[in-house]
Amino acid sequence: MQTNIQDIYNRLVSSGKEFDVTDIKNEYLGKSNSKGLIEIFDYYLKTIENNLGHGYAYETLKHYRVSRKKLAEFIKKQLRKKDVPIASVDYNFLNQFDMFLKATYRVHQNTAWNYHKHFKRVINLAISMDFLQKNPYHQFRVKLEETHREFLTKDELERLETKVIVLERLAVVRDIFIFSCYTGLAYSDISKLKSTHIQVRNDGNKWIIINRTKTKSQCSIPLFPNAIEIIKRYADYPEPLLKGKILPVASNQKLNSYLKELATICNINKNLTMHMARHTFATTVTLSNGVPIETVSKILGHKSLKITQIYARVLENKISEDMMTLQRKLGM
């Protein structure tokens, strides 16, 4: 007992914080004053809720709520508790949580990485509030695996664009997808696109000027003639369906469901999603046609070229064309 009490005393001294004999007694009896992990997570969620529209989007809040739910389930099922002291979070805790995610939910490595990303920010908050001394993520590293991002080839894009679609609901979805392919806008940005976002700039051409929902960075996108034609197509569309927007955009889930039908009709053997349109813009429409990656990055609203390099893959035939151009310049 004397040895244990001496150890507790030494640990409290090394922490640099003020303490008294009651703190030593509570430590010895296992009565910790440490904040609970879920308690701090809830505080972080409250911070996001209070800042919606000011640096945080509702989608971000939804993702953090899912992470909080997974963490609470892990604590309840694996540790048989409602909460644990934040001070008890160490390498072993993080490793067990990681294994729980993969064993219970069969999540991909990158999905687990996202849960850890949210958890890590809560840990950083706890450190900032002096509830935790060391960051356990300095020892426990979660790797992000490189993923294959599909896009439509030039032939597939033309096939989808020129296909005669009889069903109106599919024709509308096709137009929205094609619009995204030629603007690079994500679903969240297209769904809020209004006439006020369309401006005529100094060059006399129409541009989309909009702050991206995800990053809040401003995008300036020159409009292709076919994108302008799609906008004109819905100029006289029933207002109840437009809801003040320039395109009749349904929910992301519904659009992705209809896109699967379109893929079948157009003989495209790929899992069409709205996000694939953004990849198609980056790769097939811009980079493969010689648009510099810096320009593509600016249009996509990325804050770093590294992000653009993930979205936009340079095709092999583009590399071949560039090398042939170089050979001609060198006279080879």
C-alpha positions as CSV (number, residue, x, y, z in Angstrom):
1,M,0.0,0.0,0.0
2,Q,2.8,2.4,0.9
3,T,4.6,1.7,-2.3
4,N,1.4,2.3,-4.4
5,I,0.7,5.6,-2.6
6,Q,4.3,6.6,-3.2
7,D,4.0,5.8,-6.9
8,I,0.8,7.9,-7.1
9,Y,2.5,10.8,-5.3
10,N,5.5,10.7,-7.7
11,R,3.1,10.6,-10.8
12,L,1.2,13.6,-9.5
13,V,4.4,15.5,-8.9
14,S,5.7,14.8,-12.4
15,S,2.4,16.0,-13.9
16,G,3.2,19.5,-12.8
17,K,-0.3,20.1,-11.5
18,E,-1.4,21.2,-8.0
19,F,-2.7,18.4,-5.8
20,D,-3.4,17.5,-2.2
21,V,-3.9,14.5,-0.1
22,T,-7.5,14.0,-1.3
23,D,-6.2,13.6,-4.9
24,I,-3.8,10.9,-3.7
25,K,-6.6,9.1,-1.9
26,N,-9.0,9.3,-4.9
27,E,-6.2,8.0,-7.2
28,Y,-5.6,5.1,-4.8
29,L,-9.3,4.2,-4.5
30,G,-9.7,4.5,-8.3
31,K,-11.9,7.6,-8.1
32,S,-10.7,9.5,-11.2
33,N,-11.6,13.2,-11.8
34,S,-10.8,12.7,-15.5
35,K,-13.4,13.7,-18.0
36,G,-15.2,11.0,-19.9
37,L,-14.3,10.3,-23.5
38,I,-17.9,10.3,-24.8
39,E,-18.5,13.4,-22.6
40,I,-15.7,15.3,-24.5
41,F,-16.9,13.9,-27.8
42,D,-20.4,15.3,-27.1
43,Y,-18.8,18.7,-26.3
44,Y,-17.1,18.6,-29.6
45,L,-20.4,17.8,-31.4
46,K,-22.0,20.8,-29.6
47,T,-19.2,23.0,-30.9
48,I,-19.9,21.8,-34.5
49,E,-23.7,22.3,-34.0
50,N,-23.2,25.9,-32.8
51,N,-21.0,26.7,-35.8
52,L,-23.1,25.3,-38.6
53,G,-22.8,27.6,-41.6
54,H,-19.7,29.2,-40.0
55,G,-16.9,26.7,-40.9
56,Y,-18.9,23.6,-40.5
57,A,-21.5,22.0,-42.8
58,Y,-24.4,19.8,-41.7
59,E,-22.9,16.8,-43.5
60,T,-19.8,17.2,-41.3
61,L,-22.0,17.0,-38.2
62,K,-23.7,13.9,-39.5
63,H,-20.3,12.1,-40.1
64,Y,-19.1,13.0,-36.6
65,R,-22.4,11.7,-35.1
66,V,-21.8,8.4,-36.8
67,S,-18.3,8.2,-35.4
68,R,-19.5,9.0,-32.0
69,K,-22.1,6.2,-32.2
70,K,-19.5,3.7,-33.3
71,L,-17.2,4.7,-30.4
72,A,-20.0,4.5,-27.9
73,E,-20.9,1.0,-29.2
74,F,-17.3,-0.1,-28.8
75,I,-17.1,1.1,-25.2
76,K,-20.5,-0.6,-24.4
77,K,-19.9,-3.9,-26.1
78,Q,-16.1,-4.4,-25.6
79,L,-15.5,-2.6,-22.3
80,R,-19.0,-3.0,-20.8
81,K,-19.2,0.6,-19.8
82,K,-21.1,3.7,-20.8
83,D,-18.0,5.9,-20.9
84,V,-14.3,5.7,-20.0
85,P,-11.9,8.3,-18.6
86,I,-10.2,10.2,-21.4
87,A,-6.9,9.5,-19.5
88,S,-7.4,5.8,-20.2
89,V,-7.2,6.2,-23.9
90,D,-3.9,4.7,-25.0
91,Y,-2.3,2.6,-27.8
92,N,-4.1,-0.5,-26.7
93,F,-7.5,1.3,-26.6
94,L,-7.1,2.7,-30.2
95,N,-5.9,-0.7,-31.5
96,Q,-8.9,-2.5,-29.9
97,F,-11.3,0.2,-31.4
98,D,-9.7,-0.3,-34.8
99,M,-10.1,-4.1,-34.7
100,F,-13.7,-3.6,-33.5
101,L,-14.6,-1.5,-36.5
102,K,-13.2,-3.9,-39.0
103,A,-14.5,-7.1,-37.3
104,T,-18.0,-5.8,-36.4
105,Y,-18.8,-3.5,-39.4
106,R,-16.4,-5.0,-42.0
107,V,-15.3,-1.5,-42.9
108,H,-12.6,-0.7,-45.4
109,Q,-9.3,0.6,-44.2
110,N,-10.1,4.1,-45.5
111,T,-13.5,4.1,-43.7
112,A,-11.7,3.2,-40.5
113,W,-9.2,6.0,-41.2
114,N,-12.1,8.5,-41.3
115,Y,-13.5,7.3,-37.9
116,H,-10.0,7.7,-36.5
117,K,-9.7,11.2,-38.1
118,H,-12.8,12.3,-36.1
119,F,-11.6,10.6,-32.9
120,K,-8.2,12.2,-33.3
121,R,-9.7,15.7,-33.3
122,V,-11.6,14.9,-30.1
123,I,-8.3,13.7,-28.6
124,N,-6.6,17.0,-29.7
125,L,-9.5,18.9,-28.0
126,A,-8.9,17.0,-24.8
127,I,-5.2,17.8,-24.9
128,S,-6.0,21.5,-25.5
129,M,-8.3,21.5,-22.5
130,D,-5.6,19.8,-20.3
131,F,-7.6,16.6,-19.8
132,L,-5.0,14.5,-21.5
133,Q,-1.2,14.9,-21.4
134,K,0.0,12.8,-24.4
135,N,-1.6,12.0,-27.7
136,P,-1.9,8.2,-28.1
137,Y,-2.1,8.7,-31.9
138,H,1.6,9.6,-31.9
139,Q,2.2,5.8,-31.3
140,F,-0.9,4.4,-33.1
141,R,-0.7,5.3,-36.8
142,V,-3.6,4.6,-39.2
143,K,-2.7,4.4,-42.9
144,L,-4.8,5.7,-45.7
145,E,-4.8,3.3,-48.7
146,E,-4.6,4.6,-52.2
147,T,-8.0,4.0,-53.9
148,H,-8.9,3.5,-57.6
149,R,-11.1,6.4,-58.6
150,E,-13.3,5.6,-61.6
151,F,-14.2,8.1,-64.3
152,L,-15.9,8.0,-67.7
153,T,-13.7,7.8,-70.8
154,K,-14.3,10.2,-73.7
155,D,-16.3,7.5,-75.6
156,E,-18.5,6.7,-72.5
157,L,-19.1,10.4,-71.9
158,E,-20.2,10.9,-75.5
159,R,-22.4,7.8,-75.4
160,L,-24.2,9.1,-72.3
161,E,-24.5,12.6,-73.6
162,T,-26.0,11.6,-77.0
163,K,-28.2,8.7,-75.9
164,V,-31.9,9.4,-76.6
165,I,-33.6,9.0,-73.2
166,V,-37.4,8.6,-73.2
167,L,-38.1,8.6,-69.5
168,E,-38.1,12.2,-68.2
169,R,-36.8,11.4,-64.7
170,L,-33.7,9.7,-66.3
171,A,-33.3,12.5,-68.8
172,V,-33.1,15.0,-66.0
173,V,-30.6,12.9,-64.0
174,R,-28.5,12.5,-67.2
175,D,-28.5,16.3,-67.6
176,I,-27.4,16.9,-64.0
177,F,-24.6,14.3,-64.3
178,I,-23.4,15.8,-67.6
179,F,-23.5,19.3,-66.1
180,S,-21.2,18.1,-63.3
181,C,-18.9,16.4,-65.9
182,Y,-18.4,19.8,-67.6
183,T,-18.2,22.0,-64.4
184,G,-16.5,19.8,-61.9
185,L,-19.2,20.7,-59.3
186,A,-20.0,18.2,-56.5
187,Y,-23.5,17.2,-55.8
188,S,-23.8,19.5,-52.7
189,D,-22.8,22.5,-54.9
190,I,-25.1,21.7,-57.8
191,S,-28.0,21.2,-55.4
192,K,-27.7,24.8,-54.2
193,L,-26.9,26.4,-57.5
194,K,-29.0,29.6,-58.2
195,S,-29.2,32.1,-61.0
196,T,-27.2,34.5,-58.7
197,H,-24.2,32.2,-59.0
198,I,-24.1,32.7,-62.8
199,Q,-22.1,35.9,-63.7
200,V,-20.7,37.4,-66.8
201,R,-17.0,38.2,-66.3
202,N,-14.6,40.6,-68.0
203,D,-14.0,38.2,-70.9
204,G,-17.7,38.4,-71.8
205,N,-18.4,34.8,-70.9
206,K,-20.6,33.2,-68.3
207,W,-19.0,31.8,-65.2
208,I,-20.2,30.0,-62.1
209,I,-19.0,31.8,-59.0
210,I,-19.7,29.8,-55.9
211,N,-18.3,28.9,-52.5
212,R,-17.9,25.2,-52.2
213,T,-20.0,23.6,-49.5
214,K,-17.3,21.3,-48.3
215,T,-14.3,23.6,-48.1
216,K,-15.9,27.1,-48.2
217,S,-13.3,28.0,-50.9
218,Q,-14.5,30.0,-53.8
219,C,-14.7,28.4,-57.2
220,S,-14.7,30.3,-60.5
221,I,-15.8,28.0,-63.4
222,P,-16.2,29.1,-67.0
223,L,-19.3,27.6,-68.5
224,F,-19.0,25.3,-71.6
225,P,-21.8,25.8,-74.2
226,N,-23.3,22.4,-73.4
227,A,-23.5,23.3,-69.7
228,I,-25.2,26.6,-70.7
229,E,-27.6,24.7,-72.9
230,I,-28.6,22.4,-69.9
231,I,-29.3,25.5,-67.8
232,K,-31.5,27.0,-70.6
233,R,-33.3,23.7,-70.9
234,Y,-34.8,24.1,-67.4
235,A,-35.4,27.9,-67.5
236,D,-39.2,27.3,-67.8
237,Y,-39.3,24.2,-65.6
238,P,-42.1,24.2,-62.9
239,E,-40.9,26.2,-60.0
240,P,-42.1,23.7,-57.4
241,L,-39.6,21.2,-58.8
242,L,-36.8,23.8,-59.1
243,K,-37.3,25.2,-55.6
244,G,-35.4,28.4,-56.4
245,K,-32.5,26.5,-58.0
246,I,-31.5,26.4,-61.7
247,L,-31.7,22.6,-61.9
248,P,-34.3,20.2,-60.5
249,V,-31.8,18.2,-58.3
250,A,-33.2,15.3,-56.3
251,S,-31.5,13.7,-53.3
252,N,-28.0,12.3,-53.8
253,Q,-29.3,8.7,-53.1
254,K,-32.1,9.0,-55.6
255,L,-29.7,10.4,-58.3
256,N,-27.2,7.6,-57.8
257,S,-30.0,5.0,-58.0
258,Y,-31.2,6.5,-61.3
259,L,-27.6,6.7,-62.6
260,K,-27.3,2.9,-62.3
261,E,-30.3,2.6,-64.7
262,L,-28.6,5.1,-67.1
263,A,-25.4,3.0,-67.0
264,T,-27.4,-0.1,-68.1
265,I,-29.2,1.8,-70.9
266,C,-25.9,3.3,-72.2
267,N,-23.9,0.0,-71.9
268,I,-21.5,1.5,-69.4
269,N,-20.1,-1.2,-67.2
270,K,-19.2,1.1,-64.3
271,N,-20.9,2.1,-61.0
272,L,-22.1,5.6,-62.0
273,T,-22.3,8.0,-59.1
274,M,-22.5,11.8,-58.9
275,H,-19.0,11.9,-57.6
276,M,-17.7,10.1,-60.7
277,A,-18.8,13.1,-62.7
278,R,-16.3,15.2,-60.8
279,H,-13.6,12.6,-61.5
280,T,-14.5,12.7,-65.1
281,F,-14.2,16.5,-65.3
282,A,-10.8,16.3,-63.6
283,T,-9.4,13.5,-65.8
284,T,-11.2,13.1,-69.2
285,V,-12.5,16.7,-69.7
286,T,-9.5,18.8,-68.4
287,L,-6.2,17.0,-67.7
288,S,-6.3,14.7,-70.7
289,N,-6.9,17.7,-72.9
290,G,-3.8,19.6,-71.7
291,V,-5.4,21.8,-69.0
292,P,-2.6,22.4,-66.4
293,I,-3.2,20.7,-63.0
294,E,-3.0,24.1,-61.3
295,T,-6.0,25.3,-63.3
296,V,-7.9,22.1,-62.6
297,S,-7.1,22.4,-58.9
298,K,-8.4,26.0,-58.8
299,I,-11.7,25.1,-60.7
300,L,-12.3,22.2,-58.3
301,G,-11.8,24.4,-55.3
302,H,-9.0,22.4,-53.8
303,K,-6.6,24.0,-51.3
304,S,-3.7,21.7,-52.3
305,L,-2.4,20.1,-55.5
306,K,-2.1,16.8,-53.6
307,I,-5.9,16.6,-53.4
308,T,-6.2,17.3,-57.1
309,Q,-3.7,14.5,-57.8
310,I,-5.9,12.1,-56.0
311,Y,-9.0,13.1,-58.0
312,A,-7.4,13.6,-61.4
313,R,-5.3,10.8,-63.0
314,V,-3.3,11.5,-66.1
315,L,-4.2,8.9,-68.7
316,E,-1.5,6.9,-70.5
317,N,-2.4,8.2,-73.9
318,K,-1.9,11.8,-72.6
319,I,1.5,10.8,-71.3
320,S,2.3,9.4,-74.8
321,E,1.0,12.6,-76.5
322,D,3.2,14.8,-74.2
323,M,6.3,12.7,-74.9
324,M,5.7,12.8,-78.7
325,T,5.4,16.6,-78.5
326,L,8.6,16.7,-76.5
327,Q,10.4,14.5,-79.1
328,R,9.3,16.8,-81.9
329,K,10.6,19.8,-80.0
330,L,13.9,18.1,-79.5
331,G,14.0,17.1,-83.1
332,M,14.3,13.4,-82.3
